[in-house]
Amino acid sequence: VDAHVGAPPTPAHSIKRELRLAELLEDDGSIGPAGIDNLASFVSEALAEAEDKGVEEVFGFATSAIRDAPNGEEALARVAATSGATLEILSGEEEARLTFLAARRWYGWSAGRLLVLDIGGGSLEVGSGQDEEPDAAFSVPLGAGRLTREFLPEDPPGKGAVKELRKHVRTAFARDLGKVTRMGPPDRVVGTSKTFRSLARIAGAAPSTEGQYDRRTLKHADVQDWLPRLADMSESDRAELPGVSGGRARQLVAGAVVADAVMDLSTGGDLEAIRREIIANSPVMVGTVPIYQVSAECAEKEGGNILQMTADQFFNVVEKHAVSGVDFITVHCGVTRAVVDLVDANTRVGGVVSRGGAMLAAWIREHGEENPLYTGFDRLLEICLEHDMTLSLGDGLRPGAIADAGDGPQVAELVVLGELARRSRKAGVQVMIEGPGHVPLHKVAAQVQMEKDLCDGAPFYVLGPLTTDISPGYDHISSAIGGAVAAMSGADFLCYVTPAEHLRLPDAADVREGVIGARIAAHSGDIAKGIPGAADRDLAMSISRKALDWEGMFAQAIDPVRARQFRSEGDGMSHEVCTMCGKFCSIHLDNLTKPESEPRPS
């Protein structure tokens, strides 16, 4: 390439050979002798070609096949001995960053936020960002060659093997998904690997003979259509398809599985299919917020947004959710014209912080009409009654700042929700009420009591509440504090909050932190309310602690994985005591000097 600053990565000359090192691995993952021979031979050939073309500087690097192999250093030493070239090993992140840079140089700044996907033989590289350097870049061991060897050894692969691979790929990619989705939707998605090229050719894209400037696209729907067909074909039949070489045919099914997963998960995907899959795999109740899907459908239209929503469109989506088996839906029926007028006349610090509430408030202001979810409430009840779906009446005017807790708009909406809760019960539809929000600690109990009074004791579902506004990055702790007091005061359902609240989309680790915090708050509330048996587990934990019974402690811990991990990180893992006090352990000393007695609950 002519490598001046800002240049597109257009090759002046190229030389290629299919090495497929990921397919030439031994059982332990080492590169076999044939693979090392092929690599050394090709590097020598490439260097000779570079010299012939007058190349001034050669940059030699190796990626996942060498990086992940136990004998990678041995392979590189063989290359150096044969050719005199020293190859640098790129980390997965470096590989993703360089791939992103190439895509950015090719498409330019006008392409906006890029999402770059590269399915190699040994790994999947992902880069996302709107600058020259990606905001997120990572590598996952989901290469087509690797997965073919590990999951699809048969030709053609069985349906069970493909299903198992699909589950593995989605689970592995989902662990890093938040790194991409938290950046917001991409303006352009770029597939840079031969897997994407082959799939695009099969789906009808132009061949390489049409030139590099002919735009080639691959739709997710085409991948979904071709994946089962490719899996039913033999390797030799796949090799007959347009754009598929004999060397790539074997790993094309695995590549298509990866392409399907990343195209689906990283860009939103088919909401209907996602919802059905969640319901099919969830062991607990599933709730949805239909107005989010309505908003997404409106946004798909040119210049569209939630202001174009119609009542029929909303209720059609509600019915889809009900038919698919959703257990409860959140609907912001209490955001009425009168309540919105009160908001507009009020000096609220935080404004309207509920997404659904803000959408409906904007719709009401735009059209000057009443909330269609309020005027059509009987229609909503008919759908819920027919499909045994519970209503969660959303708090569209919940306080988003502790200064707004208990203000006029919040109370006015809660009065409306109480009216709707009574109508729901009269119609035979189960109902619960959503609550705040941001509430200072001394007002939490009063907020719970107010809901119980205004809504005739309907179950109360609280979003935290957060007891302070200054804990970004630690909002799960603020939420757990408020949640414990709310639970003690009579709240029935706690919504977890993650450390990412107010900052970005949460990832899997954030969700885990938030859920554990909410569980601690709920358990603490149950103990405070004197629920029979609530403290039994705490007593069992205390007895195990007194006996320095570590396995007993792990068994009672609300997060045994974290507890065991922390214990293992101390250098006293093999000892009876932990490293907090070490040989000065108070419990150990007490056990040595005090006669044994059975602890009793107070």
C-alpha positions in Angstrom: 0.0 0.0 0.0 1.0 3.7 -0.4 1.0 4.3 3.3 0.8 8.1 3.6 -1.2 9.7 6.4 -5.0 9.5 5.7 -4.6 7.2 2.7 -7.3 4.6 2.0 -6.0 1.0 2.3 -6.0 0.4 -1.4 -3.4 -2.2 -2.2 -0.9 -1.5 -5.0 -0.2 -5.2 -5.1 -1.3 -8.3 -3.1 -0.2 -11.9 -2.7 -2.4 -14.5 -0.9 -2.3 -18.1 0.1 -5.0 -19.9 2.1 -3.1 -21.3 5.1 -6.2 -22.1 7.2 -4.0 -22.6 10.3 -7.1 -22.9 12.6 -7.9 -26.1 10.7 -4.4 -27.6 11.0 -4.3 -27.7 14.8 -3.4 -30.7 17.0 -5.7 -31.9 19.7 -4.0 -29.6 22.3 -4.5 -26.6 20.0 -0.8 -26.5 18.7 -0.1 -25.8 15.1 0.8 -29.0 13.3 4.0 -29.5 11.3 2.1 -29.0 8.0 0.8 -25.7 9.2 4.2 -24.4 10.3 5.7 -25.5 7.0 3.0 -23.7 5.1 3.5 -20.5 7.1 7.3 -20.4 6.8 7.1 -21.1 3.1 4.6 -18.4 2.5 6.5 -15.7 4.5 9.6 -16.4 2.4 7.5 -16.1 -0.8 5.9 -12.9 0.3 9.3 -11.3 1.2 10.7 -12.2 -2.2 7.6 -10.6 -3.8 8.0 -7.5 -1.7 11.6 -7.1 -2.8 10.7 -7.6 -6.4 8.1 -4.8 -6.1 10.4 -2.3 -4.4 8.7 -2.3 -1.1 10.5 0.1 1.3 9.3 -1.3 4.6 7.8 -4.6 5.6 5.5 -4.9 8.6 5.0 -8.6 9.5 2.4 -9.6 12.0 0.6 -12.7 13.1 -3.0 -12.9 14.5 -5.2 -15.4 16.5 -4.0 -18.7 14.9 -0.5 -18.0 16.2 -1.4 -16.0 19.2 -3.6 -18.7 20.7 -1.4 -21.7 19.8 0.6 -23.3 22.6 3.6 -23.6 20.2 3.1 -20.1 18.6 6.7 -19.1 19.6 8.1 -22.2 18.0 6.2 -21.5 14.8 7.5 -17.9 14.7 11.1 -19.1 15.4 10.8 -21.5 12.4 9.6 -18.6 10.2 12.5 -16.4 11.4 15.0 -19.2 10.7 13.6 -19.9 7.2 12.9 -16.4 6.0 14.8 -14.0 8.3 11.6 -12.2 9.1 10.5 -11.4 12.6 6.7 -11.5 12.9 5.0 -9.5 15.7 2.0 -11.0 17.4 -1.0 -8.7 17.5 -3.2 -8.9 20.5 -6.9 -9.4 19.8 -7.6 -5.8 20.7 -4.8 -4.5 18.4 -6.1 -6.6 15.6 -9.6 -5.1 16.1 -8.2 -1.6 16.3 -6.2 -2.0 13.0 -9.2 -3.5 11.2 -11.3 -0.6 12.4 -8.7 1.9 11.2 -8.7 0.4 7.8 -12.5 0.6 7.6 -12.4 4.2 8.7 -9.8 5.1 6.1 -11.8 3.4 3.5 -15.2 4.9 4.3 -14.0 8.3 5.6 -15.5 10.6 8.3 -18.8 11.0 6.6 -19.7 7.4 7.4 -20.4 8.4 11.0 -20.3 5.8 13.8 -18.9 2.5 12.4 -19.4 -1.0 13.7 -16.7 -3.2 12.2 -17.0 -7.0 12.3 -14.3 -9.4 11.2 -14.8 -13.2 11.4 -11.4 -14.8 11.1 -10.3 -18.4 11.4 -9.6 -18.3 15.1 -11.3 -15.2 16.4 -14.0 -12.6 15.9 -12.8 -9.0 16.1 -15.2 -6.1 16.8 -14.5 -2.4 16.7 -17.0 0.5 17.2 -16.6 4.2 17.2 -17.1 7.5 15.4 -13.4 8.7 15.4 -10.3 7.3 13.7 -9.6 5.2 16.8 -12.5 3.0 18.0 -14.3 3.7 21.2 -14.5 -0.1 21.8 -12.3 -2.8 20.3 -12.2 -6.4 21.4 -11.6 -10.0 20.3 -13.6 -13.1 21.0 -12.5 -16.7 20.3 -15.3 -17.2 17.7 -13.3 -17.8 14.5 -15.0 -19.9 11.9 -12.2 -22.4 11.6 -11.9 -22.9 15.4 -15.7 -23.4 15.8 -15.9 -25.8 13.0 -13.2 -28.0 14.5 -14.7 -27.8 18.0 -18.4 -28.0 17.3 -19.1 -29.2 13.7 -16.8 -32.1 12.9 -19.4 -33.9 10.8 -20.2 -33.3 7.1 -22.9 -32.0 6.9 -23.2 -31.0 10.6 -26.2 -32.3 12.5 -29.0 -29.9 13.6 -28.2 -30.6 17.2 -24.6 -29.6 16.7 -25.6 -26.4 14.9 -28.0 -25.5 17.7 -25.4 -26.1 20.4 -22.9 -23.9 18.4 -25.5 -21.2 18.1 -26.1 -21.1 21.8 -22.3 -21.1 22.5 -21.7 -18.2 20.1 -24.5 -16.0 21.4 -23.5 -16.6 25.0 -19.8 -15.8 24.3 -20.6 -12.7 22.3 -23.2 -11.4 24.8 -20.5 -11.1 27.5 -18.9 -8.3 25.5 -22.0 -7.0 23.9 -22.4 -4.0 26.2 -19.1 -2.6 24.9 -20.8 -2.1 21.6 -24.4 -1.3 22.5 -23.6 1.3 25.1 -22.2 3.5 22.3 -25.6 3.8 20.6 -26.6 2.5 17.2 -24.1 2.5 14.4 -24.5 4.6 11.2 -22.8 1.9 9.2 -22.0 -1.7 9.8 -18.9 -3.1 8.0 -18.1 -6.8 7.5 -14.4 -7.1 6.5 -13.8 -10.8 6.4 -14.1 -13.5 3.7 -17.0 -15.0 5.6 -19.1 -11.9 5.1 -17.9 -11.7 1.5 -18.9 -15.3 0.8 -22.3 -14.9 2.4 -23.0 -11.7 0.5 -22.1 -13.4 -2.8 -24.4 -16.3 -2.0 -27.2 -13.8 -1.3 -26.7 -12.0 -4.6 -23.9 -9.4 -4.2 -21.7 -8.5 -7.1 -18.6 -10.7 -7.7 -15.1 -9.2 -7.2 -14.7 -8.9 -11.0 -17.1 -6.0 -10.8 -14.5 -3.9 -9.1 -13.8 -2.8 -5.5 -16.1 0.3 -5.7 -19.3 -1.7 -6.4 -21.2 -1.6 -3.1 -22.0 -5.0 -1.7 -24.5 -5.4 1.1 -25.5 -8.4 3.3 -28.9 -8.3 5.1 -29.5 -10.2 8.3 -32.6 -11.7 6.8 -30.4 -13.3 4.0 -28.1 -14.8 6.6 -31.1 -16.2 8.5 -32.5 -17.6 5.3 -29.3 -19.2 4.1 -28.0 -20.6 7.5 -30.2 -23.7 7.7 -29.7 -24.3 4.0 -25.9 -24.2 4.3 -26.1 -26.5 7.3 -28.0 -29.1 5.3 -25.4 -29.1 2.4 -22.3 -31.1 2.2 -18.9 -29.4 2.1 -18.6 -30.2 -1.6 -22.1 -28.7 -2.4 -21.2 -25.5 -0.5 -18.0 -25.2 -2.6 -20.2 -25.0 -5.7 -22.0 -21.8 -4.4 -20.9 -18.4 -5.9 -18.1 -16.8 -3.9 -17.2 -19.9 -1.9 -13.8 -21.4 -2.4 -13.1 -25.0 -1.7 -10.9 -24.0 1.3 -13.7 -21.9 2.8 -16.6 -24.3 2.3 -16.0 -26.4 5.4 -16.1 -23.5 7.8 -18.9 -21.5 6.2 -21.6 -22.9 8.4 -19.8 -21.8 11.6 -19.1 -18.4 10.0 -22.8 -18.0 9.2 -23.7 -18.8 12.8 -21.3 -16.1 14.0 -22.6 -13.6 11.4 -26.2 -14.3 12.4 -25.4 -13.7 16.1 -23.4 -10.5 15.7 -25.8 -9.0 13.2 -28.7 -9.8 15.4 -27.4 -8.9 18.9 -25.1 -5.9 18.1 -27.6 -3.8 16.1 -30.9 -4.4 17.9 -32.3 -7.2 15.7 -35.9 -8.4 15.2 -37.8 -7.3 18.3 -40.5 -9.9 17.8 -38.0 -12.7 17.5 -36.0 -11.4 20.5 -39.1 -11.3 22.7 -40.2 -14.8 21.7 -36.7 -16.2 22.4 -36.6 -14.5 25.8 -40.0 -15.9 26.8 -39.1 -19.4 25.6 -35.9 -19.4 27.7 -36.9 -17.5 30.8 -37.6 -19.4 34.0 -39.3 -16.4 35.5 -42.0 -13.9 34.6 -41.3 -11.6 31.6 -42.4 -8.0 31.4 -42.2 -5.6 28.5 -42.8 -1.9 27.7 -44.8 -1.9 24.5 -44.3 1.8 23.8 -40.6 1.1 23.3 -41.4 -1.1 20.4 -43.9 1.4 19.0 -41.2 4.1 19.2 -38.7 1.8 17.4 -41.3 1.1 14.6 -42.0 4.8 14.2 -38.3 5.6 14.0 -37.8 3.1 11.2 -39.8 5.4 8.9 -38.1 8.3 7.1 -38.1 11.2 9.6 -40.3 9.2 11.9 -40.6 9.4 15.7 -43.0 8.7 18.5 -45.1 11.7 17.6 -46.5 9.8 14.7 -47.9 7.1 17.0 -51.6 6.2 16.6 -53.8 4.5 19.2 -54.4 1.5 16.9 -50.6 1.1 16.4 -50.0 1.0 20.2 -52.8 -1.5 20.9 -51.7 -3.7 18.0 -48.3 -4.0 19.6 -49.8 -4.7 23.1 -51.8 -7.5 21.5 -48.7 -9.0 19.9 -47.0 -9.0 23.3 -50.0 -10.6 25.0 -50.3 -13.3 22.3 -46.6 -14.1 22.6 -47.0 -14.9 26.3 -45.7 -11.8 28.1 -46.6 -11.9 31.8 -46.9 -8.2 32.5 -46.6 -4.9 30.6 -45.7 -1.5 31.7 -48.1 1.2 30.4 -48.0 4.9 31.3 -51.7 5.5 31.3 -51.6 8.1 34.1 -49.8 10.7 32.0 -52.9 12.6 31.2 -53.4 16.0 29.7 -54.1 17.5 33.1 -51.0 16.0 34.6 -48.8 17.2 31.7 -50.3 20.7 32.1 -49.2 20.5 35.8 -45.7 19.5 34.8 -45.4 22.4 32.4 -46.6 24.8 35.1 -44.3 23.3 37.7 -40.7 24.1 38.4 -39.4 20.6 38.5 -35.7 20.2 38.9 -35.4 16.8 37.0 -38.3 17.2 34.6 -39.8 14.0 33.1 -37.2 11.2 33.5 -39.3 8.2 32.5 -38.8 7.3 28.8 -42.4 6.2 28.4 -43.7 9.2 30.3 -41.6 11.6 28.2 -42.8 10.0 24.9 -46.4 10.4 25.9 -46.0 13.9 27.3 -44.4 14.9 24.0 -47.3 13.2 22.0 -49.9 15.1 24.1 -48.2 18.4 23.7 -47.8 17.8 19.9 -51.4 16.8 19.3 -53.3 18.6 22.0 -55.2 15.4 22.7 -55.7 13.1 25.7 -53.4 10.2 26.2 -54.7 7.3 24.0 -53.7 4.8 26.7 -56.0 6.6 29.2 -58.9 7.0 26.8 -58.5 3.5 25.5 -58.0 1.9 28.9 -61.0 -0.4 28.5 -59.5 -1.8 25.3 -56.3 -2.4 27.2 -58.3 -4.3 29.9 -60.0 -6.5 27.3 -56.6 -7.6 25.9 -55.2 -8.3 29.3 -58.2 -10.3 30.5 -58.2 -12.4 27.3 -54.5 -13.3 27.7 -54.2 -13.3 31.5 -51.6 -10.5 31.3 -51.0 -8.3 34.3 -50.9 -4.5 34.1 -48.0 -2.6 35.6 -49.2 1.0 35.7 -46.0 3.0 35.0 -45.0 6.1 36.9 -44.3 8.4 34.0 -43.9 11.3 36.3 -41.7 9.7 39.0 -39.2 12.0 40.5 -35.8 11.9 38.9 -34.3 14.2 41.6 -34.7 14.0 45.3 -35.9 17.6 45.2 -38.9 16.5 43.2 -40.0 13.6 45.5 -43.7 14.0 46.4 -44.3 17.0 44.1 -47.6 17.9 42.5 -47.1 16.0 39.2 -46.1 12.8 40.9 -49.0 12.8 43.3 -51.5 13.8 40.5 -50.4 10.9 38.4 -50.6 8.5 41.4 -54.3 9.6 42.0 -55.0 8.7 38.3 -53.2 5.3 38.8 -55.4 4.6 41.8 -58.5 5.2 39.7 -57.2 2.9 37.0 -56.2 0.2 39.5 -59.8 0.0 40.8 -61.1 -0.2 37.2 -58.6 -3.0 36.5 -59.7 -5.0 39.5 -63.3 -4.5 38.7 -62.6 -5.9 35.2 -60.8 -9.0 36.6 -57.3 -7.9 35.5 -54.4 -8.1 37.9 -52.6 -4.8 38.5 -49.6 -3.3 40.2 -48.3 0.2 40.5 -44.8 1.5 39.7 -43.2 4.0 42.0 -40.2 6.3 42.4 -37.5 7.1 41.5 -35.3 9.4 43.5 -36.5 9.8 47.1 -34.5 11.0 50.2 -34.3 8.4 52.8 -36.6 10.1 55.4 -39.4 10.2 52.8 -39.3 6.6 51.5 -41.7 5.1 54.0 -44.2 7.9 53.4 -44.0 7.4 49.7 -44.9 3.7 50.1 -47.8 4.5 52.5 -49.1 7.2 50.0 -49.3 4.6 47.2 -51.0 2.1 49.4 -53.6 4.7 50.5 -54.3 6.1 47.0 -54.3 2.8 45.2 -56.2 0.7 47.7 -53.2 -1.4 48.7 -52.3 -2.4 45.2 -48.8 -4.1 44.9 -46.1 -1.5 44.7 -43.2 -1.9 42.3 -40.4 0.6 43.2 -37.5 1.6 41.0 -34.9 1.8 43.7 -35.6 4.3 45.1 -32.3 6.1 45.0 -31.8 8.0 48.2 -29.3 10.5 46.7 -28.5 12.1 43.4 -24.7 12.1 43.7 -23.9 8.4 43.3 -23.3 7.9 39.6 -21.2 4.7 39.3 -22.6 3.6 42.6 -26.3 4.0 42.1 -26.9 0.3 42.8 -25.8 1.0 46.3 -28.0 4.1 46.7 -30.8 2.0 45.2 -30.3 -0.9 47.6 -30.4 1.5 50.6 -33.7 3.0 49.4 -35.0 -0.5 48.4 -34.4 -1.9 51.8 -36.4 0.9 53.5 -39.1 0.6 50.9 -39.3 -3.2 51.4 -39.5 -2.7 55.2 -42.3 -0.2 54.7 -44.5 -2.4 52.6 -43.2 -2.2 48.9 -43.8 -5.5 47.1 -41.5 -5.6 44.2 -38.0 -4.1 43.8 -36.5 -3.1 40.4 -32.8 -3.4 40.5 -30.5 -0.6 39.5 -27.0 -1.1 38.1 -23.7 0.8 38.6 -24.2 2.1 35.0 -27.4 3.9 35.8 -27.4 7.5 34.4 -24.1 6.8 32.6 -24.5 4.2 29.9 -26.1 0.9 29.0 -25.2 -1.8 31.5 -23.2 -4.9 30.6 -23.6 -8.4 32.1 -21.3 -7.6 35.1 -23.3 -4.4 35.8 -26.6 -6.3 35.8 -25.1 -8.9 38.2 -24.1 -6.2 40.6 -27.5 -4.5 40.4 -29.5 -7.8 40.9 -27.4 -8.8 43.9 -27.9 -5.4 45.5 -31.6 -5.6 45.0 -31.7 -9.1 46.5 -29.8 -7.9 49.6 -32.3 -5.0 50.0 -35.3 -7.3 49.6 -33.9 -9.8 52.1 -33.2 -7.1 54.6 -36.7 -5.8 54.2 -38.2 -9.2 54.8 -36.2 -9.6 58.0 -37.4 -6.2 59.2 -41.0 -7.1 58.5 -40.7 -10.2 60.6 -41.6 -12.6 57.8 -41.4 -16.1 59.3 -38.2 -17.9 58.2 -36.7 -14.8 56.6 -33.7 -14.8 59.0 -33.2 -18.6 59.0 -30.4 -18.3 56.4 -28.7 -15.5 58.4 -28.7 -17.7 61.5 -27.2 -20.6 59.5 -24.5 -18.2 58.2 -23.7 -17.0 61.7 -23.4 -20.6 63.0 -21.0 -21.4 60.1 -19.0 -18.3 60.8 -18.7 -19.2 64.5 -17.5 -22.6 63.5 -15.1 -21.2 60.8 -17.0 -23.5 58.4 -16.1 -21.9 55.1 -18.2 -24.3 52.9 -21.1 -23.6 55.2 -20.6 -19.9 54.7 -20.4 -20.2 51.0 -23.6 -22.2 50.9 -25.6 -19.5 52.7 -24.0 -16.5 50.9 -26.3 -14.5 48.6 -23.5 -14.6 46.0 -21.4 -17.7 46.7 -19.3 -17.2 43.6 -18.1 -13.8 44.7 -17.6 -15.0 48.3 -15.5 -18.0 47.2 -13.5 -15.8 44.8 -12.6 -13.2 47.5 -11.6 -16.0 49.9 -9.4 -17.6 47.3 -7.6 -14.3 46.6 -6.3 -14.1 50.1 -3.0 -15.9 50.9 -4.8 -17.6 53.8 -7.0 -19.8 51.6 -5.4 -23.0 53.1 -5.8 -21.8 56.7 -8.7 -21.9 59.0 -8.9 -18.2 59.4 -9.1 -15.4 56.7 -6.5 -12.7 56.0 -8.5 -9.9 57.6 -7.3 -10.7 61.1 -5.0 -13.7 60.4 -3.6 -15.2 63.5 -5.4 -12.5 65.5 -8.8 -13.8 64.5 -11.3 -13.0 67.2 -13.6 -16.0 66.4 -10.7 -18.4 66.6 -9.5 -16.9 69.9 -13.1 -17.0 71.3 -13.5 -20.7 70.2 -10.2 -21.6 71.9 -11.1 -20.0 75.3 -14.9 -20.2 75.7 -16.9 -23.4 76.4 -19.0 -24.6 73.5 -22.7 -23.6 73.5 -25.5 -23.7 71.0 -26.3 -20.2 69.6 -30.0 -19.3 69.8 -31.9 -16.8 67.8 -32.9 -13.7 69.7 
